[in-house]
Amino acid sequence: MIPSDQQTKRLLLGCDGPARPIYQLMLTQEAGDWEQAKTYAVQLRVSESETGELWWEAMQWARQVSNEA
């Protein structure tokens, strides 16, 4: 299990918060819902290429953390 703070736990449980658009962007990216992902990226002022790069970095980090556990 990865420890997380209260804000992160609330976000994962579906509550609103400042990180909600980022989480929604991640979910739409994983689901391949490119139109909705583009909407969130525009809202967050992140380019589509940045979104892809950040998603890839997050996946690499998750694999690393999973392998260490």
C-alpha positions in Angstrom: 0.0 0.0 0.0 1.2 3.5 -0.8 0.7 6.0 2.0 -1.3 9.1 1.0 -2.5 12.3 2.6 -6.1 13.2 3.4 -6.5 15.4 0.3 -5.4 12.5 -2.0 -7.7 10.0 -0.2 -10.6 12.4 -0.7 -9.8 12.9 -4.3 -9.7 9.1 -5.0 -13.0 8.8 -3.2 -14.6 11.2 -5.7 -14.6 14.4 -3.6 -13.8 17.8 -5.2 -10.6 19.6 -4.6 -7.9 21.6 -6.3 -6.3 18.4 -7.8 -9.6 17.1 -9.3 -9.0 18.4 -12.9 -5.5 16.7 -12.9 -7.1 13.4 -11.7 -9.8 13.7 -14.3 -7.2 14.3 -17.0 -5.3 11.2 -15.9 -8.5 9.1 -16.0 -9.5 10.3 -19.4 -6.0 9.8 -20.7 -6.0 6.2 -19.4 -9.4 5.5 -20.9 -8.3 6.8 -24.3 -11.1 9.5 -24.2 -9.0 12.0 -26.1 -11.6 14.6 -26.6 -12.3 14.8 -22.9 -8.6 14.7 -22.1 -8.1 17.6 -24.4 -10.8 19.6 -22.6 -9.1 19.0 -19.2 -5.6 19.8 -20.7 -7.0 23.1 -22.0 -8.5 23.9 -18.6 -5.1 23.1 -16.9 -3.2 25.0 -19.6 -1.2 21.9 -20.5 -0.4 21.0 -24.1 -1.3 17.6 -25.5 2.4 16.6 -25.8 3.0 17.7 -22.2 0.1 15.6 -21.1 1.5 12.5 -22.9 4.9 13.1 -21.4 3.6 13.6 -17.9 1.4 10.5 -18.2 4.4 8.4 -19.3 6.5 9.7 -16.4 3.7 8.8 -14.0 3.4 5.3 -15.3 7.2 4.8 -15.0 7.0 6.1 -11.4 4.1 3.8 -10.6 6.0 0.8 -11.9 9.0 1.7 -9.9 7.0 2.1 -6.7 5.2 -1.2 -7.3 8.5 -3.0 -7.8 9.9 -1.6 -4.6 7.0 -2.7 -2.5 
